[in-house]
Amino acid sequence: MFRKPTLLLAGLLTFASAAIHAQMPGPGGPGGPQQPPPPPTPGAKLDVITEGSSASYRVTEQFVGVAFTNEAIGTTNLVSGTLIIKADGTVDPSSKITVDLRGLKSDQDQRDGFVQNRTLETAKYPTAEFVPTKVTGLDKLIPSAGQAGIALTGNLTIHGVTKEVTFQGIATFNPRDNMVAGRAKTILTFDQFGLNPPKIGRLASVENKIDLELAYRFKRSLP
C-alpha cells in the first residue's frame, strides 16, 4: 500500500542530491582546479607604471626650542623608466629609472621651496637618474609568483653628482596581471651629493642622512 509513495520519495531525494552535487564547486574552488602559476622566465623587461609608483625622501629635523625631532617626508609620483634583466641574469645597460624631482612635495611649502631652489636646484638639475648595473637575490630564471628579497646596485645621479648605491627591498611577483611590485630603500648623505641641507624658519639643524625609498609597480614582459 505504501510502495508507490516510497518510490516517489526516493526519486525526489535522488534528484535533489544530483542537483546539489552539480552546483558544488570542483577541487580548487569555483571554476574547477586552480591553474598553476606560469613558469619562471629567463630574464624580464620591467616597465615602470606611474600609478602606484613613487620616490620619497625622509630627513630628521630639529627645531629651535623643541625637545623632540621631526621627520620631514617629501614624495613625488613622477617616476618613469625600464629595468631589463637579460637571460643570463645581468642587467641590460639601457636600463634606467628617472625621477622628476620638481614634483617633490612635503607638508610645508616653505621647505619645498628651499629643497627645490637651494638644495636640489631643480631648475638646473630637474631629475634624479638611477642606472642599475647589478641585481642580486634572483636566479637566472625569474619567478612569476611569490616574493623575493632583492638588492639592486647601480649609479645614482643627483645634483650633477654620480655615486654607486644599492637599493634593498622585497619584490612581489603577481602572475595574474604580470606585475612586479615592492619597495626598495637606500641611505644617502647631503655632502655625498654636494647638497645644502634645508634651512627654514626656526629649523636649528638637519641630520646628515637621507632615507630614500622607491615604491614601484612594474609591468612585466619578456626582454
NORFENHU-V446563 format. One record per pair of residues at least 6 apart in sequence whose ideal C-beta (glycine too) atoms are under 8 Angstrom apart, sorted by the first residue. I is the first residue (numbers start at 1). J is the second residue. D is the distance in Angstrom with one decimal. If there is no record, write none. Layout:
# NORFENHU-V446563
i->I j->J d->D
i->I j->J d->D
This chain:
# NORFENHU-V446563
i->25 j->31 d->7.4
i->25 j->32 d->7.8
i->26 j->32 d->4.5
i->26 j->33 d->6.6
i->27 j->33 d->5.3
i->28 j->34 d->4.0
i->37 j->144 d->5.1
i->37 j->145 d->3.8
i->37 j->175 d->4.2
i->38 j->144 d->4.4
i->38 j->145 d->7.8
i->38 j->175 d->5.4
i->39 j->141 d->7.9
i->39 j->144 d->6.8
i->40 j->139 d->7.4
i->40 j->141 d->3.7
i->40 j->142 d->5.7
i->40 j->143 d->5.1
i->40 j->144 d->6.0
i->41 j->141 d->6.7
i->41 j->142 d->5.5
i->41 j->144 d->6.9
i->41 j->222 d->6.5
i->42 j->87 d->4.0
i->42 j->140 d->6.3
i->42 j->141 d->5.9
i->42 j->142 d->7.6
i->43 j->84 d->7.6
i->43 j->85 d->5.1
i->43 j->86 d->5.0
i->43 j->87 d->4.3
i->43 j->88 d->7.8
i->43 j->89 d->7.7
i->43 j->140 d->8.0
i->43 j->142 d->6.7
i->43 j->222 d->7.3
i->43 j->223 d->4.3
i->44 j->84 d->7.7
i->44 j->85 d->5.3
i->44 j->142 d->5.0
i->44 j->180 d->7.9
i->44 j->220 d->5.4
i->44 j->221 d->7.3
i->44 j->222 d->7.0
i->44 j->223 d->6.1
i->45 j->82 d->6.6
i->45 j->83 d->7.8
i->45 j->84 d->5.1
i->45 j->85 d->8.0
i->45 j->220 d->7.2
i->45 j->221 d->4.9
i->45 j->222 d->6.5
i->45 j->223 d->4.6
i->46 j->82 d->6.7
i->46 j->83 d->4.4
i->46 j->84 d->7.3
i->46 j->85 d->7.5
i->46 j->180 d->5.9
i->46 j->218 d->3.6
i->46 j->219 d->7.2
i->46 j->220 d->5.7
i->47 j->81 d->7.9
i->47 j->82 d->5.1
i->47 j->218 d->6.3
i->47 j->219 d->4.8
i->47 j->221 d->7.4
i->48 j->79 d->5.7
i->48 j->80 d->5.4
i->48 j->81 d->5.1
i->48 j->82 d->6.9
i->48 j->97 d->6.5
i->48 j->216 d->6.5
i->48 j->217 d->7.3
i->48 j->218 d->6.2
i->49 j->179 d->7.6
i->49 j->217 d->4.3
i->49 j->218 d->6.7
i->49 j->219 d->5.5
i->50 j->77 d->6.3
i->50 j->78 d->7.5
i->50 j->79 d->6.4
i->50 j->80 d->6.7
i->51 j->77 d->7.8
i->51 j->217 d->7.2
i->52 j->181 d->7.1
i->52 j->215 d->7.4
i->52 j->217 d->4.1
i->53 j->77 d->6.4
i->53 j->79 d->4.4
i->53 j->214 d->7.8
i->53 j->215 d->6.2
i->53 j->216 d->5.0
i->53 j->217 d->5.2
i->54 j->75 d->5.5
i->54 j->76 d->6.5
i->54 j->77 d->4.6
i->54 j->79 d->6.3
i->54 j->214 d->7.7
i->54 j->215 d->4.8
i->55 j->75 d->7.2
i->55 j->76 d->5.7
i->55 j->79 d->5.6
i->55 j->99 d->4.4
i->55 j->128 d->7.5
i->55 j->212 d->7.2
i->55 j->213 d->7.2
i->55 j->214 d->5.4
i->55 j->215 d->7.7
i->56 j->73 d->6.1
i->56 j->74 d->6.6
i->56 j->75 d->4.3
i->56 j->76 d->7.9
i->56 j->212 d->7.4
i->56 j->213 d->4.8
i->56 j->215 d->7.4
i->57 j->72 d->8.0
i->57 j->73 d->7.1
i->57 j->74 d->5.1
i->57 j->104 d->7.4
i->57 j->210 d->5.4
i->57 j->211 d->6.9
i->57 j->212 d->5.7
i->57 j->213 d->7.9
i->58 j->71 d->5.8
i->58 j->72 d->7.1
i->58 j->73 d->5.2
i->58 j->210 d->7.3
i->58 j->211 d->4.1
i->58 j->213 d->7.3
i->59 j->71 d->7.5
i->59 j->72 d->5.1
i->59 j->197 d->7.7
i->59 j->198 d->7.6
i->59 j->206 d->5.7
i->59 j->207 d->6.4
i->59 j->209 d->7.1
i->59 j->210 d->5.6
i->59 j->211 d->7.5
i->60 j->69 d->5.1
i->60 j->70 d->7.4
i->60 j->71 d->5.9
i->60 j->72 d->7.7
i->60 j->206 d->7.1
i->60 j->207 d->4.1
i->60 j->209 d->7.1
i->61 j->69 d->6.4
i->61 j->70 d->4.6
i->61 j->71 d->7.5
i->61 j->72 d->5.3
i->61 j->198 d->7.6
i->61 j->203 d->5.8
i->61 j->205 d->7.6
i->61 j->206 d->5.5
i->61 j->207 d->7.8
i->62 j->69 d->5.3
i->62 j->70 d->7.6
i->62 j->203 d->7.5
i->62 j->204 d->4.9
i->62 j->205 d->4.7
i->62 j->206 d->7.5
i->62 j->207 d->7.9
i->63 j->70 d->6.6
i->63 j->201 d->8.0
i->63 j->202 d->5.1
i->63 j->203 d->5.8
i->63 j->204 d->6.1
i->64 j->202 d->4.5
i->64 j->203 d->7.6
i->64 j->204 d->4.8
i->65 j->202 d->7.1
i->69 j->207 d->7.9
i->72 j->106 d->5.7
i->72 j->107 d->7.9
i->72 j->108 d->7.7
i->72 j->111 d->6.3
i->72 j->198 d->7.6
i->73 j->106 d->6.0
i->73 j->107 d->7.6
i->74 j->104 d->4.4
i->74 j->105 d->6.2
i->74 j->106 d->4.2
i->74 j->111 d->7.7
i->74 j->112 d->7.0
i->74 j->115 d->6.5
i->75 j->104 d->6.9
i->75 j->105 d->6.4
i->75 j->106 d->7.7
i->76 j->99 d->6.5
i->76 j->100 d->6.5
i->76 j->101 d->6.9
i->76 j->102 d->7.9
i->76 j->103 d->3.6
i->76 j->104 d->4.7
i->76 j->105 d->6.9
i->77 j->103 d->6.9
i->78 j->99 d->6.6
i->78 j->100 d->3.6
i->78 j->102 d->7.5
i->78 j->103 d->4.0
i->79 j->97 d->6.9
i->79 j->98 d->7.3
i->79 j->99 d->5.4
i->79 j->100 d->7.9
i->79 j->214 d->7.4
i->79 j->216 d->7.3
i->80 j->97 d->7.5
i->80 j->98 d->5.3
i->80 j->100 d->7.9
i->81 j->95 d->7.6
i->81 j->96 d->5.1
i->81 j->97 d->3.7
i->81 j->98 d->5.2
i->81 j->130 d->7.9
i->82 j->94 d->7.6
i->82 j->95 d->6.2
i->82 j->96 d->7.1
i->82 j->97 d->7.9
i->83 j->91 d->7.2
i->83 j->95 d->4.9
i->83 j->97 d->6.9
i->83 j->132 d->6.1
i->83 j->152 d->7.9
i->83 j->218 d->6.9
i->84 j->91 d->7.0
i->84 j->92 d->3.7
i->84 j->94 d->6.4
i->84 j->95 d->5.0
i->84 j->223 d->5.3
i->85 j->91 d->6.1
i->85 j->92 d->7.4
i->85 j->135 d->6.2
i->85 j->138 d->7.3
i->85 j->142 d->6.5
i->85 j->223 d->6.8
i->86 j->92 d->5.5
i->86 j->223 d->6.1
i->87 j->140 d->7.1
i->87 j->223 d->7.1
i->88 j->140 d->6.5
i->89 j->135 d->7.6
i->89 j->138 d->7.1
i->89 j->139 d->7.5
i->89 j->140 d->4.3
i->90 j->134 d->7.7
i->91 j->132 d->5.1
i->91 j->133 d->5.8
i->91 j->134 d->6.2
i->91 j->135 d->5.9
i->91 j->154 d->7.7
i->92 j->223 d->7.1
i->93 j->131 d->7.9
i->95 j->131 d->6.8
i->95 j->132 d->5.2
i->96 j->129 d->6.1
i->96 j->130 d->7.0
i->96 j->131 d->5.2
i->96 j->132 d->7.9
i->97 j->129 d->7.4
i->97 j->130 d->4.7
i->97 j->132 d->7.4
i->97 j->214 d->7.5
i->98 j->127 d->5.3
i->98 j->128 d->7.3
i->98 j->129 d->5.3
i->98 j->130 d->7.8
i->99 j->127 d->6.3
i->99 j->128 d->4.5
i->99 j->129 d->7.8
i->99 j->130 d->7.8
i->100 j->126 d->6.4
i->100 j->127 d->5.6
i->101 j->116 d->7.7
i->101 j->120 d->5.3
i->101 j->122 d->5.1
i->101 j->125 d->7.5
i->101 j->126 d->6.2
i->101 j->127 d->6.2
i->101 j->128 d->5.7
i->101 j->158 d->8.0
i->102 j->116 d->6.9
i->102 j->122 d->4.9
i->102 j->126 d->5.5
i->104 j->112 d->6.7
i->104 j->115 d->6.5
i->104 j->116 d->7.2
i->104 j->120 d->7.7
i->105 j->112 d->6.0
i->106 j->112 d->5.7
i->106 j->115 d->7.7
i->108 j->200 d->7.5
i->110 j->200 d->4.9
i->110 j->201 d->6.4
i->111 j->198 d->5.7
i->111 j->200 d->5.6
i->114 j->198 d->4.8
i->114 j->199 d->6.8
i->114 j->200 d->5.3
i->115 j->198 d->6.0
i->116 j->122 d->5.0
i->117 j->123 d->7.4
i->118 j->196 d->5.4
i->118 j->198 d->7.7
i->118 j->199 d->7.9
i->119 j->190 d->7.8
i->119 j->195 d->5.2
i->119 j->196 d->5.2
i->119 j->197 d->7.1
i->119 j->198 d->6.1
i->120 j->158 d->7.4
i->120 j->159 d->6.1
i->120 j->195 d->7.0
i->121 j->159 d->6.5
i->124 j->160 d->7.8
i->125 j->158 d->7.3
i->125 j->159 d->5.1
i->125 j->160 d->5.6
i->128 j->156 d->6.8
i->128 j->157 d->6.7
i->128 j->158 d->4.8
i->129 j->156 d->7.4
i->129 j->157 d->4.7
i->130 j->154 d->5.5
i->130 j->155 d->7.3
i->130 j->156 d->5.0
i->130 j->157 d->7.8
i->130 j->165 d->7.8
i->130 j->167 d->7.8
i->131 j->154 d->5.2
i->131 j->155 d->4.8
i->131 j->157 d->7.8
i->132 j->152 d->5.2
i->132 j->153 d->7.0
i->132 j->154 d->3.7
i->133 j->153 d->6.0
i->133 j->154 d->4.8
i->133 j->155 d->6.8
i->134 j->152 d->7.5
i->134 j->153 d->4.5
i->134 j->154 d->7.3
i->135 j->150 d->6.4
i->135 j->151 d->7.3
i->135 j->152 d->5.3
i->135 j->153 d->7.7
i->136 j->150 d->7.2
i->136 j->151 d->4.7
i->136 j->153 d->7.5
i->137 j->148 d->5.6
i->137 j->149 d->5.1
i->137 j->150 d->4.1
i->137 j->151 d->5.8
i->138 j->148 d->6.1
i->138 j->150 d->6.4
i->142 j->173 d->7.9
i->143 j->173 d->5.3
i->144 j->173 d->5.8
i->144 j->175 d->4.7
i->145 j->173 d->5.4
i->145 j->174 d->7.3
i->145 j->175 d->4.6
i->146 j->172 d->7.7
i->146 j->173 d->5.9
i->147 j->170 d->5.6
i->147 j->171 d->6.7
i->147 j->172 d->5.1
i->147 j->173 d->7.2
i->148 j->170 d->7.1
i->148 j->171 d->5.5
i->148 j->173 d->7.4
i->149 j->168 d->7.6
i->149 j->169 d->7.6
i->149 j->170 d->5.4
i->150 j->168 d->7.4
i->150 j->169 d->6.4
i->150 j->170 d->7.1
i->150 j->171 d->5.1
i->150 j->182 d->7.6
i->150 j->184 d->7.3
i->151 j->166 d->5.5
i->151 j->167 d->7.1
i->151 j->168 d->4.9
i->152 j->166 d->6.9
i->152 j->167 d->4.8
i->152 j->168 d->7.9
i->152 j->184 d->6.4
i->153 j->164 d->6.7
i->153 j->165 d->7.4
i->153 j->166 d->4.5
i->153 j->167 d->7.9
i->154 j->164 d->7.1
i->154 j->165 d->7.2
i->155 j->162 d->5.2
i->155 j->163 d->7.3
i->155 j->164 d->5.7
i->155 j->165 d->7.9
i->156 j->162 d->6.9
i->156 j->163 d->5.8
i->156 j->164 d->7.6
i->156 j->165 d->4.7
i->156 j->186 d->7.9
i->156 j->188 d->7.9
i->158 j->188 d->7.8
i->158 j->193 d->4.7
i->158 j->195 d->7.5
i->159 j->193 d->5.1
i->159 j->194 d->5.8
i->159 j->195 d->5.8
i->160 j->194 d->7.7
i->161 j->192 d->7.6
i->161 j->193 d->4.6
i->161 j->194 d->5.4
i->163 j->188 d->7.9
i->163 j->192 d->6.0
i->163 j->193 d->6.8
i->165 j->186 d->4.9
i->165 j->188 d->7.0
i->166 j->186 d->6.2
i->167 j->184 d->3.8
i->167 j->185 d->6.5
i->167 j->186 d->4.9
i->167 j->214 d->6.3
i->168 j->184 d->6.2
i->168 j->185 d->6.3
i->168 j->186 d->7.2
i->169 j->182 d->5.3
i->169 j->183 d->4.9
i->169 j->184 d->3.6
i->169 j->185 d->6.1
i->169 j->214 d->8.0
i->170 j->182 d->5.4
i->170 j->183 d->7.4
i->171 j->180 d->5.6
i->171 j->181 d->7.2
i->171 j->182 d->4.1
i->172 j->180 d->7.1
i->172 j->181 d->5.3
i->172 j->182 d->5.7
i->173 j->179 d->8.0
i->173 j->180 d->5.6
i->173 j->220 d->7.9
i->174 j->180 d->7.3
i->174 j->181 d->7.1
i->178 j->219 d->6.5
i->178 j->220 d->4.5
i->178 j->221 d->7.0
i->179 j->217 d->6.2
i->179 j->218 d->6.7
i->179 j->219 d->6.4
i->179 j->220 d->6.5
i->180 j->216 d->7.8
i->180 j->217 d->7.6
i->180 j->218 d->4.3
i->180 j->220 d->5.4
i->181 j->216 d->6.6
i->181 j->217 d->4.8
i->181 j->218 d->7.2
i->182 j->215 d->7.8
i->182 j->216 d->6.3
i->183 j->213 d->6.1
i->183 j->214 d->7.0
i->183 j->215 d->5.0
i->183 j->216 d->7.5
i->184 j->213 d->7.2
i->184 j->214 d->5.0
i->184 j->216 d->7.1
i->185 j->211 d->6.5
i->185 j->212 d->6.8
i->185 j->213 d->4.9
i->185 j->214 d->7.7
i->186 j->212 d->5.3
i->187 j->209 d->6.2
i->187 j->210 d->7.0
i->187 j->211 d->5.9
i->187 j->212 d->7.3
i->188 j->209 d->7.6
i->188 j->210 d->4.4
i->188 j->212 d->5.7
i->189 j->208 d->5.1
i->189 j->209 d->6.0
i->189 j->210 d->6.7
i->190 j->196 d->7.2
i->190 j->197 d->5.1
i->190 j->206 d->7.7
i->190 j->208 d->5.4
i->190 j->210 d->6.8
i->191 j->208 d->6.5
i->197 j->205 d->7.9
i->197 j->206 d->4.0
i->197 j->208 d->7.2
i->198 j->206 d->5.8
